[in-house]
Amino acid sequence: MEYLELLGGLILLLVSGEFLVRGGVSIAKRLKISSLVIGMTIVALGTSAPEFIVSLKAALAGSPEIAIGNVIGSNVANIALILGATAVIFPLVVSKNTLRIDWPIMMLASILFFLAASDGLISRSEGIIGFILLVLFIIVQILTSKQDKSEEDNSDNKIYPLWLSILFVIVSCFGLAFGADMLIDSASIIAAKFGVSQRVIGITIVAMGTSLPELVTSIIAAVKKEADIAIGNIIGSNIFNIFCIIGISSIIHPIKFVEGTFDVDMIWMCATALLLLLLMLNYKKKNFFKRGRLGKIGGIVLVASYIAYIFILLI
C-alpha cells in the first residue's frame, strides 16, 4: 500500500509542478513583472506548502525535532540536491539581483535561524520577527522588479487569461502539498519500521519528501528556459521555510527542543548557502556580482556535498 501511495504522490507532484510553472510564468507576463519575483514569491510559497504542513503538524504534535529537522534538511536539499541536479541537467544563468539581493537575504535568514535556535527554543516573539522580515522581503522583491527593466524574456511559454493562471497556481499548490504528504507518510512508515530516529527522519526522508515540489518545479522551469523561476524557486523557498514556516509555527506553538541538537546541521545549512554563492560567481568578469552562472561542474559539486552530508548524518 505504501508503494502505491509513493507512485500516486509522485505523479501528482509532476502534474502539479508543470501547471504551477505555467501559471506562474503566465502571471508574470500578464502583470509585466519579473519571472524571478514570481519564482521567489508565488512559486516558492506554493512549493513550500508541504514543509509548512509537516512542520506545523509536527510542532503541534510535540515532535519539534521533525519540525526543525524538516526545514534544515529541506534547505540543504533545495540547494545541494535540487538546484545542483537541475544545474547538471540544464546549466543556469544567474541574474545580478539573485547575487546582490536574494542570496544575501537567504544567508541572513539562515544565520538568524541559527541564532534563534541556539538556546533550544524558538519563541513567539522570534516567530513574529521572522514573519515581519518575510513581508519586508516580498516588498523588496516587488520594488526591485519594478526598477529592473533589463530582463529579457527568452521563453516561449503560453500566456493564459489571468483568472486561469491564478487557478493553475492555487490548484497546483494543493496538488503539491497533497502529493508530498502522500510520499512523506508512506516513506516515514517504512523508515519507522527500521527504527530510524525522528531527527534523521526529519532531516532526510521528510525533508527530501517535502522538497520534491521544488525539484519538480525547478527542473520543469529549466526545461521551459525559465532559469529565474528555477533559481528563484529554491532561494525563495529557503527564505519562506525559515521566515514563514518556522515563524508561523512558533507563533502558534513555541518550538522547544534539546539545546545543541541541530548545531552541526545548522552550520552545514549555512555552509551550503555559502558554497552556492561561490559556485554562482562568474570569475571571468571583473565584477563578480554583475551576472553569474551555475553550470554542470557546480551542480556536481553541490550534489556531491549533499551525498557527503547524508553519509555523515547516517554514520
Phi, psi and chi 1 to 4 in degrees:
 res  aa     phi    psi   chi1   chi2   chi3   chi4
   1 MET       -  -40.0 -174.3   62.0 -176.8      -
   2 GLU   -61.5  -35.3  -71.8   81.6    8.0      -
   3 TYR   -70.9  -33.9  -64.4  103.4      -      -
   4 LEU   -66.4  -38.1  -70.2  176.6      -      -
   5 GLU   -65.6  -39.3  -72.7 -173.8    9.8      -
   6 LEU   -60.1  -47.3  -79.4  170.4      -      -
   7 LEU   -64.6  -45.9  179.8   60.1      -      -
   8 GLY   -63.2  -40.0      -      -      -      -
   9 GLY   -65.0  -39.5      -      -      -      -
  10 LEU   -64.1  -45.3  179.4   58.9      -      -
  11 ILE   -61.5  -43.3  -66.2  173.7      -      -
  12 LEU   -63.1  -38.2 -171.4   55.2      -      -
  13 LEU   -63.9  -43.3  -77.2  171.2      -      -
  14 LEU   -62.8  -47.1  -69.1  171.0      -      -
  15 VAL   -65.7  -44.7  174.3      -      -      -
  16 SER   -65.4  -40.1  -61.4      -      -      -
  17 GLY   -62.7  -39.9      -      -      -      -
  18 GLU   -59.6  -48.3  167.0   70.6   19.2      -
  19 PHE   -77.8  -23.5  -78.9   93.5      -      -
  20 LEU   -66.6  -42.8 -179.6   60.5      -      -
  21 VAL   -66.0  -44.5  172.6      -      -      -
  22 ARG   -57.6  -48.0  -72.9 -169.9 -175.5 -172.6
  23 GLY   -65.9  -42.5      -      -      -      -
  24 GLY   -63.8  -45.1      -      -      -      -
  25 VAL   -63.9  -41.9  171.8      -      -      -
  26 SER   -63.6  -41.2 -178.3      -      -      -
  27 ILE   -62.8  -43.0  -69.9  174.2      -      -
  28 ALA   -59.7  -43.2      -      -      -      -
  29 LYS   -71.2  -38.9  -68.8 -177.8  177.6 -179.4
  30 ARG   -63.4  -42.5  -77.4  -73.8 -179.2 -174.7
  31 LEU   -90.9   -1.7  -60.3 -179.0      -      -
  32 LYS    57.2   46.5  -59.8 -175.2 -175.5  -56.1
  33 ILE  -121.2  167.7   59.9  177.4      -      -
  34 SER   -65.8  140.4  167.4      -      -      -
  35 SER   -63.8  -28.6  -66.4      -      -      -
  36 LEU   -63.3  -40.6  179.7   59.9      -      -
  37 VAL   -64.9  -41.8  172.2      -      -      -
  38 ILE   -61.8  -42.1  -66.0  -63.8      -      -
  39 GLY   -65.4  -37.7      -      -      -      -
  40 MET   -77.0  -19.0  -64.9  -76.2  -68.1      -
  41 THR  -117.4  -79.0   54.9      -      -      -
  42 ILE   -61.1  -52.2  -63.7  176.0      -      -
  43 VAL   -66.1  -42.4  175.7      -      -      -
  44 ALA   -62.5  -41.4      -      -      -      -
  45 LEU   -64.5  -41.6  178.0   60.1      -      -
  46 GLY   -64.3  -43.5      -      -      -      -
  47 THR   -75.7  -16.1   55.0      -      -      -
  48 SER   -88.2   -4.5  -69.0      -      -      -
  49 ALA   -56.3  -43.7      -      -      -      -
  50 PRO   -61.3  -41.8  -25.3   36.6      -      -
  51 GLU   -60.3  -40.9  -77.2   93.5  -22.7      -
  52 PHE   -63.3  -47.3  176.5   71.3      -      -
  53 ILE   -61.9  -46.9  -66.2  171.6      -      -
  54 VAL   -65.8  -46.9  170.3      -      -      -
  55 SER   -65.6  -40.7  -68.0      -      -      -
  56 LEU   -65.5  -44.9 -177.7   58.2      -      -
  57 LYS   -62.4  -40.1  -74.0  170.4   60.5  177.8
  58 ALA   -67.0  -41.8      -      -      -      -
  59 ALA   -64.8  -43.2      -      -      -      -
  60 LEU   -70.1  -29.3  -67.2  174.8      -      -
  61 ALA   -85.0    1.0      -      -      -      -
  62 GLY    80.7   29.5      -      -      -      -
  63 SER  -121.7   67.6  -59.3      -      -      -
  64 PRO   -63.1  -27.9   25.4  -36.0      -      -
  65 GLU   -62.6  -36.7  -69.7   84.9    1.3      -
  66 ILE   -72.6  -39.6  -72.4 -176.1      -      -
  67 ALA   -61.9  -48.9      -      -      -      -
  68 ILE   -71.7  -46.2  -62.4  -66.9      -      -
  69 GLY   -61.2  -34.6      -      -      -      -
  70 ASN   -61.2  -45.8  173.5   37.5      -      -
  71 VAL   -69.5  -45.6  169.6      -      -      -
  72 ILE   -61.6  -50.0  -63.0  174.2      -      -
  73 GLY   -61.4  -39.1      -      -      -      -
  74 SER   -65.8  -42.1  -68.5      -      -      -
  75 ASN   -65.0  -38.9  -79.6   16.3      -      -
  76 VAL   -67.7  -45.5  174.1      -      -      -
  77 ALA   -64.8  -38.6      -      -      -      -
  78 ASN   -56.8  -44.8  -77.6  -11.4      -      -
  79 ILE   -81.4  -58.1  -66.3  175.5      -      -
  80 ALA   -70.5  -45.7      -      -      -      -
  81 LEU   -88.1  -53.7  178.2   61.6      -      -
  82 ILE   -74.8  -54.3  -64.3  171.3      -      -
  83 LEU   -66.4  -34.6 -161.9   53.3      -      -
  84 GLY   -64.0  -47.7      -      -      -      -
  85 ALA   -63.8  -38.7      -      -      -      -
  86 THR   -62.8  -42.6  -56.7      -      -      -
  87 ALA   -67.0  -33.3      -      -      -      -
  88 VAL   -64.5  -39.8  170.1      -      -      -
  89 ILE   -80.2  -44.9  -57.7  171.5      -      -
  90 PHE  -136.1   99.7  -55.9   98.5      -      -
  91 PRO   -52.1  138.9  -29.1   37.8      -      -
  92 LEU  -114.0  134.8  -56.8  169.5      -      -
  93 VAL   -86.0  133.5  174.7      -      -      -
  94 VAL  -107.3  126.9 -177.1      -      -      -
  95 SER   -75.2  161.0   71.2      -      -      -
  96 LYS   -66.3  -32.6   64.1  179.1 -178.5 -179.1
  97 ASN   -65.1  -33.4  -79.3  -16.1      -      -
  98 THR   -64.1  -42.1  -63.4      -      -      -
  99 LEU   -74.0  -38.7  -64.4  171.3      -      -
 100 ARG   -90.5  -28.6  -64.2  176.1  178.9  178.1
 101 ILE  -120.3  -55.7  -59.7  175.0      -      -
 102 ASP   -68.2  -47.2  -54.2  -32.2      -      -
 103 TRP   -62.2  -46.0 -178.2   88.5      -      -
 104 PRO   -58.0  -36.9  -28.5   37.4      -      -
 105 ILE   -66.9  -41.4  -67.6  176.2      -      -
 106 MET   -62.7  -41.8 -179.0 -174.1   70.3      -
 107 MET   -66.2  -40.7 -167.9   66.1 -167.9      -
 108 LEU   -62.3  -42.9  174.5   63.0      -      -
 109 ALA   -60.6  -41.6      -      -      -      -
 110 SER   -63.8  -43.1  -59.4      -      -      -
 111 ILE   -66.7  -42.9  -66.3  172.9      -      -
 112 LEU   -63.5  -37.7  -69.7  176.9      -      -
 113 PHE   -61.3  -45.0 -177.1   26.5      -      -
 114 PHE   -59.5  -47.2 -168.4  179.3      -      -
 115 LEU   -66.1  -40.8  -65.5  175.6      -      -
 116 ALA   -65.2  -34.6      -      -      -      -
 117 ALA   -89.8   -3.3      -      -      -      -
 118 SER   -64.8  -23.9   61.0      -      -      -
 119 ASP   -98.2    7.4   59.7   -7.4      -      -
 120 GLY    81.1   11.2      -      -      -      -
 121 LEU  -147.5  127.3  172.6   67.0      -      -
 122 ILE  -107.3  106.3  -60.4 -179.7      -      -
 123 SER   -82.8  172.4   63.8      -      -      -
 124 ARG   -61.7  -42.3  -76.6 -166.8  174.8   92.1
 125 SER   -62.1  -39.6   59.9      -      -      -
 126 GLU   -67.6  -36.3  -70.0  170.0  -28.2      -
 127 GLY   -65.1  -40.2      -      -      -      -
 128 ILE   -63.9  -43.3  -67.9  171.9      -      -
 129 ILE   -60.1  -43.1  -67.2  173.1      -      -
 130 GLY   -61.4  -42.3      -      -      -      -
 131 PHE   -67.5  -38.0 -170.5   74.4      -      -
 132 ILE   -62.8  -42.0  -68.2  173.7      -      -
 133 LEU   -63.2  -33.6  -69.5  173.8      -      -
 134 LEU   -63.9  -44.3  173.5   66.0      -      -
 135 VAL   -61.0  -43.9  174.2      -      -      -
 136 LEU   -62.9  -38.3  -66.5  175.4      -      -
 137 PHE   -60.1  -44.7  160.8   70.0      -      -
 138 ILE   -64.3  -40.4  -65.4  174.3      -      -
 139 ILE   -62.6  -43.3  -67.3  173.9      -      -
 140 VAL   -60.5  -41.4  168.6      -      -      -
 141 GLN   -60.4  -45.4  -74.1  -61.6  -51.2      -
 142 ILE   -65.6  -45.4  -65.2  174.0      -      -
 143 LEU   -65.0  -40.0  -66.4  177.4      -      -
 144 THR   -64.3  -39.9  -57.2      -      -      -
 145 SER   -62.8  -39.3  175.2      -      -      -
 146 LYS   -69.9  -30.5  -70.0 -177.1  177.2 -180.0
 147 GLN   -79.9  -30.3  -67.3  172.6    0.2      -
 148 ASP   -95.9  105.7 -174.2   10.5      -      -
 149 LYS  -106.0   11.4  -56.6  -63.4 -178.0 -179.3
 150 SER   -87.6   -5.0   62.2      -      -      -
 151 GLU   -68.4  133.1  179.8 -177.7  -28.9      -
 152 GLU  -100.0  136.5  -63.4 -179.0    3.2      -
 153 ASP   -96.6  100.9 -174.9    4.9      -      -
 154 ASN  -100.8    3.3  -62.8  -41.7      -      -
 155 SER   -88.2  160.7   65.8      -      -      -
 156 ASP  -120.2   30.0   55.3   -3.1      -      -
 157 ASN   -71.9  145.7  -65.9  -70.1      -      -
 158 LYS   -71.5  142.9 -176.4  177.9  179.1  180.0
 159 ILE   -98.7  124.2  -58.8  178.8      -      -
 160 TYR  -102.4  163.9  -60.2   93.6      -      -
 161 PRO   -55.6  148.3  -26.0   35.1      -      -
 162 LEU   -58.5  -41.3 -175.0   58.5      -      -
 163 TRP   -64.1  -37.0   69.4  -91.8      -      -
 164 LEU   -72.0  -37.4 -176.2   57.8      -      -
 165 SER   -62.3  -44.4  -58.6      -      -      -
 166 ILE   -63.8  -39.8  -65.2  174.1      -      -
 167 LEU   -62.8  -41.7 -178.1   62.2      -      -
 168 PHE   -55.7  -47.5  -81.7  169.8      -      -
 169 VAL   -64.1  -47.4  170.5      -      -      -
 170 ILE   -63.1  -49.9  -66.5  174.4      -      -
 171 VAL   -64.3  -38.7  174.0      -      -      -
 172 SER   -64.5  -38.3  -63.9      -      -      -
 173 CYS   -61.5  -43.7  -72.0      -      -      -
 174 PHE   -65.0  -39.7  -79.2  103.7      -      -
 175 GLY   -64.0  -41.6      -      -      -      -
 176 LEU   -64.3  -44.1  -71.6  169.5      -      -
 177 ALA   -63.9  -45.2      -      -      -      -
 178 PHE   -69.2  -42.0 -173.5   64.8      -      -
 179 GLY   -63.8  -42.3      -      -      -      -
 180 ALA   -66.2  -36.8      -      -      -      -
 181 ASP   -62.9  -40.2 -161.9   40.3      -      -
 182 MET   -61.1  -43.9  -68.9  173.2   62.3      -
 183 LEU   -66.9  -43.4  -76.9  165.7      -      -
 184 ILE   -63.9  -46.5  -66.8  165.3      -      -
 185 ASP   -59.8  -46.9  -73.2  -16.7      -      -
 186 SER   -67.5  -41.6   56.5      -      -      -
 187 ALA   -67.7  -38.7      -      -      -      -
 188 SER   -66.1  -37.7  -64.3      -      -      -
 189 ILE   -63.4  -44.4  -69.5  172.9      -      -
 190 ILE   -63.8  -43.9  -64.9  172.4      -      -
 191 ALA   -66.1  -40.4      -      -      -      -
 192 ALA   -61.6  -31.7      -      -      -      -
 193 LYS   -64.9  -23.7  -69.1  179.4  179.7  178.4
 194 PHE   -95.5    6.8  -70.5   91.8      -      -
 195 GLY    72.8   31.0      -      -      -      -
 196 VAL   -77.2  139.0 -179.6      -      -      -
 197 SER   -70.4  160.8   68.9      -      -      -
 198 GLN   -61.6  -40.2  -79.3 -167.5  -10.2      -
 199 ARG   -61.3  -47.4  170.9  175.6  170.9  -93.4
 200 VAL   -66.7  -41.0  174.0      -      -      -
 201 ILE   -61.5  -42.3  -70.1  176.6      -      -
 202 GLY   -65.3  -42.5      -      -      -      -
 203 ILE   -79.6  -27.4  -67.1  177.3      -      -
 204 THR  -104.5  -77.6   56.0      -      -      -
 205 ILE   -62.7  -52.6  -63.3  173.2      -      -
 206 VAL   -65.1  -43.3  176.2      -      -      -
 207 ALA   -63.3  -45.5      -      -      -      -
 208 MET   -67.2  -35.7  -75.1 -172.6  -77.4      -
 209 GLY   -64.6  -44.9      -      -      -      -
 210 THR   -74.1  -15.5   55.2      -      -      -
 211 SER   -88.8   -8.1  -68.9      -      -      -
 212 LEU   -57.8  -38.5  -78.9  173.6      -      -
 213 PRO   -58.7  -40.4  -28.2   37.1      -      -
 214 GLU   -63.9  -41.0  -76.3   88.9  -14.5      -
 215 LEU   -61.2  -51.4  174.2   62.2      -      -
 216 VAL   -61.8  -46.9  173.8      -      -      -
 217 THR   -64.5  -42.4  -57.7      -      -      -
 218 SER   -66.4  -42.0  -68.0      -      -      -
 219 ILE   -66.8  -42.8  -69.0  179.3      -      -
 220 ILE   -62.4  -41.8  -69.1  174.7      -      -
 221 ALA   -63.0  -40.7      -      -      -      -
 222 ALA   -65.2  -40.7      -      -      -      -
 223 VAL   -60.8  -37.1  170.4      -      -      -
 224 LYS   -84.7    9.3  -68.7  177.0  173.3  -69.1
 225 LYS    63.5   35.1  -60.2  179.2 -178.8  179.3
 226 GLU  -111.6   69.5  -69.3  -72.5  -10.7      -
 227 ALA   -60.7  -36.0      -      -      -      -
 228 ASP   -63.0  -37.2  -81.2  -15.7      -      -
 229 ILE   -72.0  -38.4  -76.1 -174.5      -      -
 230 ALA   -61.2  -47.3      -      -      -      -
 231 ILE   -76.8  -44.6  -63.4  175.3      -      -
 232 GLY   -60.7  -35.2      -      -      -      -
 233 ASN   -59.8  -43.3  169.3   39.4      -      -
 234 ILE   -72.0  -52.0  -64.1  -57.3      -      -
 235 ILE   -64.2  -43.6  -66.3 -179.4      -      -
 236 GLY   -63.6  -39.6      -      -      -      -
 237 SER   -63.5  -40.5  179.8      -      -      -
 238 ASN   -63.6  -38.8  -79.8   15.4      -      -
 239 ILE   -68.0  -43.4  -65.0  171.3      -      -
 240 PHE   -62.8  -40.1  -89.3   92.1      -      -
 241 ASN   -56.3  -40.4  -76.1  -10.6      -      -
 242 ILE   -83.0  -58.8  -64.2  171.9      -      -
 243 PHE   -71.4  -37.6  -73.4  154.9      -      -
 244 CYS   -90.5  -55.9 -177.8      -      -      -
 245 ILE   -67.6  -55.3  -64.7  172.8      -      -
 246 ILE   -66.3  -38.1  -67.0  -62.2      -      -
 247 GLY   -60.0  -55.7      -      -      -      -
 248 ILE   -67.3  -41.1  -66.6  178.5      -      -
 249 SER   -59.3  -42.5  -64.1      -      -      -
 250 SER   -74.4  -26.9   59.2      -      -      -
 251 ILE   -67.9  -43.5  -69.3  172.8      -      -
 252 ILE   -70.1  -42.7  -64.4  174.4      -      -
 253 HIS  -151.6  108.6 -170.8  -76.9      -      -
 254 PRO   -48.9  135.6  -28.6   37.0      -      -
 255 ILE   -96.6  113.5  -56.0  173.6      -      -
 256 LYS  -117.0  134.9 -172.9  176.0 -177.5  178.9
 257 PHE  -150.1  172.2   51.6   94.9      -      -
 258 VAL   -65.6  124.7  178.1      -      -      -
 259 GLU   -59.1  134.1 -175.7  177.4  -15.7      -
 260 GLY    86.9   -1.7      -      -      -      -
 261 THR   -60.5  -39.3  -57.4      -      -      -
 262 PHE  -111.0   16.8  -65.0  100.5      -      -
 263 ASP   -57.8  -47.7  -75.1   -5.3      -      -
 264 VAL   -64.0  -41.4  174.1      -      -      -
 265 ASP   -66.1  -38.3  -55.6  -53.3      -      -
 266 MET   -63.7  -43.8  -70.8  -80.8 -166.5      -
 267 ILE   -62.0  -41.3  -67.3  173.2      -      -
 268 TRP   -64.7  -38.6 -162.3  -75.6      -      -
 269 MET   -60.9  -46.0  179.0 -177.7   67.3      -
 270 CYS   -67.4  -38.8  -66.7      -      -      -
 271 ALA   -65.6  -36.6      -      -      -      -
 272 THR   -65.1  -39.8  -59.4      -      -      -
 273 ALA   -64.0  -40.5      -      -      -      -
 274 LEU   -66.3  -40.7 -178.6   59.0      -      -
 275 LEU   -60.8  -39.4  176.1   61.8      -      -
 276 LEU   -59.6  -45.3  173.9   62.7      -      -
 277 LEU   -59.6  -46.5  174.8   64.7      -      -
 278 LEU   -60.8  -35.7  -64.1  175.8      -      -
 279 LEU   -79.2  -24.3  -67.1  173.7      -      -
 280 MET   -81.6  -23.9  -71.0 -167.6  -58.3      -
 281 LEU   -65.7  142.6  -65.9  177.6      -      -
 282 ASN   -97.8  101.0 -170.1  -20.9      -      -
 283 TYR   -77.0   -5.3  -64.5   97.5      -      -
 284 LYS   -81.5  -15.9  -65.9 -178.6  179.6  179.8
 285 LYS  -105.0  150.5  -65.7 -176.2  177.8 -179.1
 286 LYS   -67.0  -39.2  -66.6 -178.4  179.4  179.6
 287 ASN   -95.0   98.7 -172.2  -12.8      -      -
 288 PHE   -58.2  -32.9  -68.4  164.9      -      -
 289 PHE   -95.4   14.2  -64.0   93.8      -      -
 290 LYS   -79.2  -45.2 -174.3  174.7 -178.3  179.4
 291 ARG  -164.9  134.2 -165.5  176.3 -177.0   86.2
 292 GLY  -121.3 -175.2      -      -      -      -
 293 ARG  -156.5  136.8 -177.0  175.4 -176.7  -85.6
 294 LEU  -114.0  103.5 -175.6   61.8      -      -
 295 GLY   -96.3 -168.6      -      -      -      -
 296 LYS   -64.7  -41.1  -68.6 -174.1  177.0 -178.7
 297 ILE   -63.0  -44.7  -64.9  178.4      -      -
 298 GLY   -60.4  -40.0      -      -      -      -
 299 GLY   -63.2  -41.1      -      -      -      -
 300 ILE   -63.9  -41.7  -68.0  172.1      -      -
 301 VAL   -60.7  -43.0  171.5      -      -      -
 302 LEU   -65.0  -45.8  -73.6  173.1      -      -
 303 VAL   -62.8  -40.5  172.8      -      -      -
 304 ALA   -62.8  -38.5      -      -      -      -
 305 SER   -66.0  -33.8   71.6      -      -      -
 306 TYR   -70.6  -41.6 -174.3   74.2      -      -
 307 ILE   -60.6  -42.0  -65.6  173.8      -      -
 308 ALA   -63.4  -39.5      -      -      -      -
 309 TYR   -62.8  -47.3  171.5   61.0      -      -
 310 ILE   -64.4  -40.1  -64.1  -60.4      -      -
 311 PHE   -62.1  -46.9  178.9   75.6      -      -
 312 ILE   -63.9  -39.1  -67.0  172.4      -      -
 313 LEU   -63.5  -43.2 -177.9   66.9      -      -
 314 LEU   -75.2  -27.3  -66.1  177.9      -      -
 315 ILE   -91.1      -   63.1  173.2      -      -
